[in-house]
Amino acid sequence: MYQGHFGLERPPFKITPDTSLFYEGSQRGAALEALMYAVSSGEGIIKVVGEVGSGKTMLCRMLEVRLKDKVDVVYIANPSLSPDNILHVIAHELGLNVDSESNKLDVMQQLQAYLLKKHADNQQVVLFVEEAQSMPIDTLEEIRLLSNLETEHSKLLQMVLFGQPELDEKLAQVHIRQLKERITHSFYLDPFPPKDTLEYLNFRLRSVGYRGPDVFNQKTANAIKKYSGGLTRRINILADKALMASFSEGGHEVTIKHVRAGAVDSDFRKKHDLRLWLVTSSVLVALLLAVWLGMLIAQPEGNNPAGQIGQAEIGAMAVTPPVRAIKEEVAINTEINSPLDMRLKATERWLDRVADSRYSIQLFVTRLVDAAGVEGFLQELPEILDFEQVYIYEIVIDEVDMYSVLYGDFAYRQEAQERLRNLPVGLKNSQPFLRRLSAIRKDLLVKK
């Protein structure tokens, strides 16, 4: 609808992968080159991991485009296949003479014969598996057995697994460690930082014919990064709606107002509601604390033995407390009893002893300058949560120092998921998710 208004030849922000709009910034181009090298080396299994909407499918399509003259690609989009079906699907994709009645041994023999012929013709065969985290473990094990097909010097079938972080969790299980040992190259797709978000937005627009001044600026790109989490699919959704909002007003520039409208329409703002509530509640708590301390300090010794204070006296105490005494008292209380300080130290002790295989729930992250908000959260903790199960550590995201707030210590993913489902609605608005302790320790390495 807005294409003519902005002089575009086609939609710039479709969420379906379009290889002609592949953005090589934010390490995507480097990842593609590394993947091409890893495939051409013909060794082991390759793994690509990223969050939902981080660009895995686009990378998969680009790899297929770049390698089409050098390899035969077998593409599996539905990973929910049984161990028996996976072999039949691969054979069918390669055009082999098999059907549902063919037994497993026959299918395997045909596969090996085909792969040997391709190897003799100096052709590689590569298997791409998308959403690999959803593949049953027995099917993953069947794929590992396929990797045993080899000559004296080369593997006959190269494999690339694309999956969400849950794939790493699945591969960490003891009974599938043989597959993990076969993975020779691992790639991780990080979300876009603000600078790359702006470059990406302008790149996509100009790739479809836009020739005017930049429609997006760093402020609007920062807002899109905030609401999208730096994930390309969400960036595309927000950018498309922001352009529509700008068009509806007859403008040629996207403003933060347009981005916010897109975020509201896409339901991307919820994770920020909790942070606003934290800051607001912390201010109220601080004010009440100041009034209470003022009353204690201003009350004359020996007066009002029964504890009865008149309304006039309360007003005087709240309005004219000794400022220096209040500041000193708050400083002492903060040093000794600060809930945030207590949880930071407790988290250090916890991380020193807890195993990498355990899970916790990431409740939210917030800037270090919002420490008062975290204090307010700890002081107003919902009854359903245990103060001793809240863990907080410092992390660096996009060169910004932040607090990461976790809840719980779980031995099993299923247990953690059940706890996640039962969180209060207010906390669910921040879109909490599960994290393995091994990933949390990587955060701490970045901080150092």
C-alpha positions in Angstrom: 0.0 0.0 0.0 2.8 2.4 0.8 5.2 1.3 -2.0 4.2 4.1 -4.4 4.4 6.7 -1.6 8.0 5.8 -0.9 9.0 4.9 -4.5 9.6 1.2 -3.8 9.6 -1.5 -6.4 8.4 -4.2 -4.0 7.8 -4.7 -0.3 11.1 -4.2 1.7 10.1 -6.0 4.9 8.4 -9.2 4.1 9.0 -11.8 6.8 9.4 -14.7 4.2 13.1 -15.1 3.4 14.2 -13.2 0.2 17.8 -14.0 -0.7 18.0 -10.9 -2.9 17.6 -8.8 0.3 20.3 -10.7 2.3 22.0 -8.3 4.7 25.7 -9.2 5.3 26.2 -6.9 8.3 26.0 -7.9 12.0 28.2 -10.9 11.2 25.7 -12.5 8.8 28.0 -12.3 5.8 30.9 -13.7 7.8 28.7 -16.5 9.1 27.7 -17.4 5.6 31.3 -17.5 4.4 32.3 -19.6 7.4 29.4 -22.0 6.7 30.5 -22.3 3.0 34.0 -23.2 4.1 32.7 -25.7 6.7 30.5 -27.4 4.1 33.3 -27.5 1.5 35.7 -29.1 4.0 33.4 -32.1 4.1 34.1 -32.9 7.8 31.5 -33.8 10.5 28.2 -32.1 11.2 27.6 -28.4 11.3 25.2 -26.7 13.7 23.6 -23.2 13.5 21.7 -21.9 16.5 19.7 -18.8 17.0 16.5 -17.5 18.6 13.2 -17.6 16.8 13.3 -15.0 14.1 17.0 -14.5 14.2 17.6 -15.2 10.5 18.4 -19.0 10.4 16.1 -19.7 7.5 17.5 -16.8 5.5 21.0 -18.1 6.1 19.9 -21.6 5.1 18.5 -20.3 1.8 21.6 -18.2 1.1 23.8 -21.3 1.7 21.7 -23.3 -0.7 22.0 -20.5 -3.4 25.7 -20.1 -3.0 26.4 -23.8 -3.1 23.9 -24.9 -5.8 26.6 -25.4 -8.5 28.8 -27.4 -6.2 26.5 -29.6 -4.1 23.2 -31.5 -4.2 21.0 -30.2 -1.4 18.5 -32.3 0.5 16.2 -30.0 2.5 14.1 -31.2 5.4 11.6 -28.6 6.7 9.6 -31.0 8.8 11.9 -32.5 11.5 9.1 -34.3 13.3 9.9 -37.6 11.6 10.4 -41.0 13.0 13.8 -42.8 12.6 12.4 -45.0 9.9 10.7 -42.2 8.0 13.8 -39.9 7.9 15.7 -42.4 5.7 12.8 -42.7 3.3 12.4 -38.9 3.1 16.1 -38.4 2.3 16.0 -41.1 -0.3 12.8 -39.7 -1.9 14.4 -36.2 -2.0 17.4 -37.6 -3.9 15.1 -39.3 -6.4 15.8 -42.9 -5.4 13.5 -45.8 -6.2 12.0 -46.3 -2.7 8.5 -46.3 -1.4 6.8 -46.8 2.0 7.1 -50.6 1.6 10.9 -50.5 1.2 12.7 -51.8 4.3 15.3 -49.8 6.1 18.2 -51.9 5.0 17.3 -51.6 1.3 16.9 -47.8 1.7 20.3 -47.5 3.4 22.0 -49.6 0.7 20.5 -47.4 -2.0 21.6 -44.3 -0.2 25.1 -45.5 0.1 25.3 -46.5 -3.5 24.0 -43.1 -4.6 26.4 -41.2 -2.4 29.4 -43.2 -3.6 28.5 -42.4 -7.2 28.2 -38.7 -6.4 31.6 -38.9 -4.6 33.1 -40.5 -7.7 31.7 -37.6 -9.8 33.3 -35.2 -7.3 29.9 -33.9 -6.1 28.9 -33.3 -2.5 25.5 -34.1 -1.0 24.4 -31.9 1.9 21.5 -32.4 4.2 19.8 -29.3 5.6 17.6 -29.8 8.6 15.5 -26.8 9.8 13.9 -26.6 13.3 16.3 -29.4 14.4 15.4 -28.8 18.0 12.0 -30.4 17.3 13.6 -33.6 15.9 13.1 -36.6 18.1 16.2 -37.9 19.7 16.0 -41.3 18.1 15.8 -39.5 14.7 18.8 -37.4 15.5 20.6 -40.6 16.4 19.6 -42.0 13.0 21.2 -38.9 11.4 24.4 -39.6 13.3 24.5 -43.1 11.8 24.2 -41.6 8.4 27.3 -39.6 9.1 29.2 -43.0 9.3 28.8 -43.3 5.5 32.3 -42.4 4.3 35.3 -43.3 2.1 38.8 -43.6 3.4 39.2 -39.8 3.2 35.8 -38.2 3.0 32.3 -38.2 4.4 29.7 -39.1 1.8 26.9 -37.0 3.4 27.5 -33.5 4.9 24.8 -32.3 7.4 23.8 -28.8 8.6 21.4 -28.6 11.6 19.5 -25.3 12.0 17.8 -24.9 15.4 16.8 -22.8 18.3 18.8 -22.8 21.6 16.8 -25.8 22.8 18.9 -27.8 20.2 21.9 -27.3 22.4 20.0 -28.5 25.4 18.9 -31.6 23.6 22.5 -32.3 22.4 23.7 -31.9 26.0 21.8 -35.1 27.0 24.2 -37.9 27.9 22.6 -40.6 25.7 23.1 -38.5 22.5 26.7 -37.4 23.3 28.0 -39.4 20.2 26.1 -37.0 17.9 27.5 -34.0 19.8 31.0 -35.3 19.3 30.4 -35.4 15.5 29.7 -31.6 15.4 32.8 -30.0 14.1 31.5 -26.4 13.5 29.0 -24.4 15.6 27.6 -21.0 14.7 25.4 -18.7 16.8 23.3 -15.9 15.4 23.2 -13.0 17.8 20.4 -10.3 17.7 21.2 -7.1 15.9 22.7 -4.2 18.0 21.1 -0.7 17.4 23.8 0.4 14.9 23.3 -2.7 12.7 19.5 -2.3 13.0 19.7 1.1 11.4 22.0 -0.1 8.6 19.7 -3.1 8.0 16.6 -1.0 7.7 18.1 1.4 5.3 19.8 -1.4 3.3 16.4 -3.2 2.8 14.7 0.0 1.7 17.4 1.0 -0.8 17.6 -2.6 -2.1 14.0 -2.3 -3.3 14.4 1.1 -5.1 14.2 3.8 -2.4 16.3 6.8 -3.4 15.4 9.6 -1.0 16.8 10.7 2.4 16.9 8.0 5.0 13.4 7.1 6.3 14.8 5.7 9.6 17.3 7.4 11.9 19.3 6.2 14.8 16.5 7.1 17.3 13.8 5.1 15.5 16.3 2.3 14.9 17.0 2.2 18.7 13.2 2.0 19.4 12.8 -0.8 16.8 15.8 -2.6 18.4 14.2 -2.2 21.9 10.8 -3.6 20.9 12.1 -6.3 18.6 15.0 -7.5 20.7 17.2 -7.2 17.6 15.5 -10.3 15.9 15.2 -9.8 12.2 11.7 -11.1 11.8 10.3 -8.7 14.5 12.4 -5.9 13.0 10.7 -6.5 9.6 7.2 -6.6 11.2 7.8 -3.3 13.1 9.4 -1.6 10.2 6.5 -2.5 7.9 3.9 -1.2 10.3 5.9 2.0 11.1 6.1 2.7 7.3 2.4 2.2 7.1 1.8 4.6 10.0 4.0 7.2 8.4 2.3 6.8 5.0 -1.1 7.2 6.7 0.0 10.6 7.9 1.4 11.6 4.5 4.9 11.7 5.9 8.2 10.5 4.4 10.0 9.8 7.7 9.4 7.2 10.4 9.2 8.6 14.0 9.3 6.9 17.4 5.6 7.5 17.6 5.1 5.3 14.4 7.4 2.6 15.9 5.4 2.6 19.1 2.2 2.3 17.3 3.6 -0.7 15.4 4.8 -2.3 18.7 1.4 -1.9 20.3 -0.3 -3.4 17.2 2.1 -6.3 17.2 1.9 -6.8 21.0 5.7 -6.3 21.3 5.4 -3.8 24.2 4.5 -6.2 27.0 8.0 -7.0 28.0 8.6 -3.4 28.9 5.5 -2.9 31.0 7.1 -4.7 34.0 10.1 -2.4 33.9 7.9 0.7 34.0 6.0 -0.8 37.0 9.3 -1.6 38.8 10.5 2.0 38.5 7.2 3.5 39.6 6.8 1.2 42.6 10.4 1.7 43.6 9.8 5.5 43.7 6.8 5.0 45.9 8.7 2.7 48.2 11.5 5.2 48.5 9.1 8.0 49.4 7.4 5.9 52.1 10.7 5.0 53.5 11.8 8.6 53.7 8.6 9.6 55.5 8.9 6.7 57.9 12.5 7.5 58.7 11.6 11.2 59.2 8.9 10.2 61.7 11.3 8.1 63.7 14.1 10.7 63.8 11.8 13.7 64.4 9.8 12.1 67.2 10.8 13.7 70.6 12.3 11.1 73.0 9.9 10.1 75.8 6.9 11.8 74.2 3.7 10.0 73.3 4.6 6.8 75.4 1.4 5.1 74.2 2.6 5.4 70.6 -0.3 7.8 69.7 0.8 10.6 67.3 -1.5 13.4 66.4 -2.2 14.3 62.7 -0.4 17.7 63.1 2.6 16.0 64.5 2.7 13.5 61.6 2.5 16.3 59.1 5.3 18.2 60.7 7.6 15.1 60.9 7.0 14.2 57.3 7.6 17.7 55.9 10.6 18.8 57.9 12.8 15.8 58.7 16.5 16.3 59.3 17.8 15.6 55.8 21.4 14.7 56.8 20.1 12.2 59.4 17.8 10.6 56.9 20.5 10.2 54.2 22.9 8.6 56.8 20.2 6.2 58.0 19.2 5.2 54.4 22.9 4.7 53.6 23.4 2.5 56.6 20.2 0.5 55.8 21.3 0.1 52.2 24.8 -1.1 53.1 23.5 -3.7 55.6 20.1 -4.8 54.4 19.8 -3.9 50.7 17.8 -6.7 49.1 19.7 -6.2 45.8 23.1 -6.4 47.5 21.9 -9.6 49.3 20.8 -11.2 46.1 23.9 -10.2 44.1 26.1 -11.9 46.7 23.9 -14.9 47.0 24.0 -15.3 43.2 27.8 -15.3 43.2 27.8 -18.2 45.7 25.1 -20.0 43.8 27.0 -19.7 40.5 30.1 -21.1 42.1 28.5 -24.4 43.0 25.6 -25.0 40.6 26.0 -27.4 37.6 26.0 -26.2 34.0 23.2 -28.6 33.1 20.6 -26.9 35.5 18.0 -24.4 34.5 16.7 -21.0 35.7 13.9 -18.6 34.5 15.0 -15.3 33.1 12.4 -12.9 34.5 13.7 -9.7 32.9 16.8 -7.5 32.3 17.2 -3.8 33.2 19.9 -1.2 33.2 22.2 -0.8 36.2 20.9 2.8 36.6 17.5 1.3 37.3 18.8 -0.4 40.5 16.0 1.3 42.5 13.5 -0.5 40.3 15.1 -3.8 41.1 15.1 -3.0 44.8 11.4 -2.2 44.5 10.7 -5.5 42.8 12.5 -7.4 45.6 10.7 -5.5 48.3 7.3 -6.0 46.6 8.0 -9.6 45.5 4.8 -11.5 44.7 3.8 -14.0 47.4 4.1 -16.9 45.0 7.8 -16.2 44.6 10.5 -17.1 47.1 13.0 -14.3 47.8 15.8 -16.8 48.3 15.2 -18.2 44.8 15.7 -14.8 43.0 19.2 -14.5 41.5 20.7 -11.4 40.0 23.9 -10.7 38.2 25.4 -8.0 36.0 25.6 -8.4 32.3 26.7 -6.3 29.3 24.2 -6.0 26.4 25.1 -3.8 23.4 27.8 -2.2 25.6 25.2 -1.3 28.2 25.7 -2.5 31.8 22.5 -4.3 33.0 21.1 -6.5 35.7 19.8 -9.9 34.7 17.1 -11.2 37.1 16.5 -14.9 37.3 14.2 -17.1 39.3 14.6 -20.7 40.5 17.2 -23.5 40.3 15.8 -26.5 38.5 17.5 -29.9 37.7 15.1 -30.7 34.8 13.7 -28.6 31.9 10.2 -30.0 32.4 10.2 -28.8 36.1 11.4 -25.3 35.0 8.7 -25.1 32.3 6.0 -26.0 34.8 7.2 -23.2 37.1 7.3 -20.8 34.2 3.7 -21.5 33.3 2.6 -20.8 36.9 4.3 -17.3 37.2 2.1 -14.4 38.0 0.5 -12.6 35.0 2.5 -9.4 35.7 5.8 -11.3 35.4 4.6 -13.1 32.2 4.2 -9.7 30.6 7.9 -9.4 30.5 8.1 -12.6 28.4 10.3 -14.7 30.7 12.0 -17.8 29.3 14.2 -20.7 30.4 18.0 -20.5 30.4 20.6 -23.1 31.0 23.3 -22.3 33.6 26.0 -22.9 30.9 24.6 -20.0 28.9 24.4 -17.8 31.9 28.1 -18.4 32.6 28.8 -17.2 29.1 27.1 -13.9 30.0 29.5 -13.6 32.9 32.5 -14.2 30.6 31.3 -11.3 28.4 31.0 -9.1 31.5 34.6 -9.8 32.5 
